[in-house]
């Protein structure tokens, strides 16, 4: 069972601000869905290897040749905030610490 | 709307200008948009400029490409240079990609013209197109019904005659299911045959670009253009030599063995869908194929497996929409980075996307990883093994595409689990990474179209499209008719 406390933890892990009422509904949805998933927990998978990706390709490298990159002005044009060629973001570390 | 191969032929031989074709397509797009909300953007000026460039090439005696002047509609989670690409999300409301996805680059190089960016469930998460931040698209056969999803707008575009070809993406059935709901063909290639470079990721081990069309020849034409190795996608199959056009026009199916999946062809399907399966079996037999039954014992666990794997991958892929660099930022910088991220994501990601991110976060979180995500990956192997065994006996596997035809808007949107369960037939191909096609199969209930699905082993795509062409030849013009939508 996913508890209210679990929901707060998941919201923090996923960096999602969700209003209390929706959090409550989501908790009910998730519990109903996770209940349905219980069916596979009882399947015998002893000795079965995980299948994480459908094709097994290994170390495919492309040739190390110089090509022209995306123009910096095109990329900067997408930025929420930009200063001197850098993306500007809110402060990460509180300077008062 | 003519077929792509007919349009290209007329444009290449100067019978018709690319400009005239594209103008007609844009006018139809406007009419469809007004009533069915199938598009998020209609890049009129860029489309007409591209058409003029093709006409100029022809006037200069240059080769305009095998898809010269063919209008294509592209799902709005595939990057188009200079054309806004939203993925159906508010978080990418202002995102104008500075580059093309490889599939777009190749289509345009062959002379195809992007006429519209199609509506979709946000980031491809949904089966009804009701999860779009830009409002739901509607079904052209009955506007009170959903067009399916997540490539809903792409399917509407083809079935209502805006373009002969549309691109979608298929993570758990998102090309095949809307194709079935609109009475057209929806093809999901083997994982790795089409580049995912420039395709906005949902679940990277399951995502594949797919094609919606009304003719096998059109699918073959665009696949020969788009498939083949791409060095920008590390999962692109090396040394892939597509041979689709050369594989068409099977007059019969003598010697071909087809296995109908026992677990998916009984209870849970409507009578109309079961009748479509029965008609398909008869047609296959008439064409000389041997139709038997095959069991996929783990198929019933496909939904639980898929809805653990896909959200887990999504929770990681969607971490980038944090409002920091280019996705929509909400909140003052003074709040600090963590707070701005929480606000930006909370305000710009829709309810279904939030639900799946939380599901995935839970399945991957400490203490639950082995019980959920790890377990799902093992069951995924069991499902792939079932299919491998089936293919040792049969050339193709047959199922319905969906358990029902298109339902009414709002009918299932309040019950996420009920909506997930409808993906029972389609998720298997993504979990195993194999090729699959939804083929029009006439009408189910209340005059609404439905489809049947054929699965083929990995890299047997050409053989699958050959099967499609045999079914098409046998049925002629009744195979994938345009919807009756007038506009």
Interface residues (C-beta under 8 A of the other chain):
Chain A: X2 X6 X7 X10 X11 X13 X14 X15 X16 X17 X18 X22 X26 X29 X30 X32 X33 X34 X36 X37 X39 X40 X41 X43 X45 X48 X49 X50 X51 X52 X53 X54 X55 X57 X60 X62 X63 X70 X71 X74 X75 X77 X78 X79 X80 X81 X87 X89 X90 X91 X92 X94
Chain B: X95 X96 X98 X99 X191 X192 X205 X231 X234 X235 X237 X238 X298 X301 X303 X304 X305 X307 X308 X315 X319 X322 X323 X324 X325 X326 X328 X329 X333 X334 X335 X336 X337 X338 X339 X340 X341 X342 X343 X345 X346 X347 X349 X351 X354 X355 X357 X358 X359 X361 X362 X365 X371 X372 X374 X375 X376 X377 X378 X379 X380 X381 X382 X384 X416 X417 X420 X431 X432 X433 X434 X458
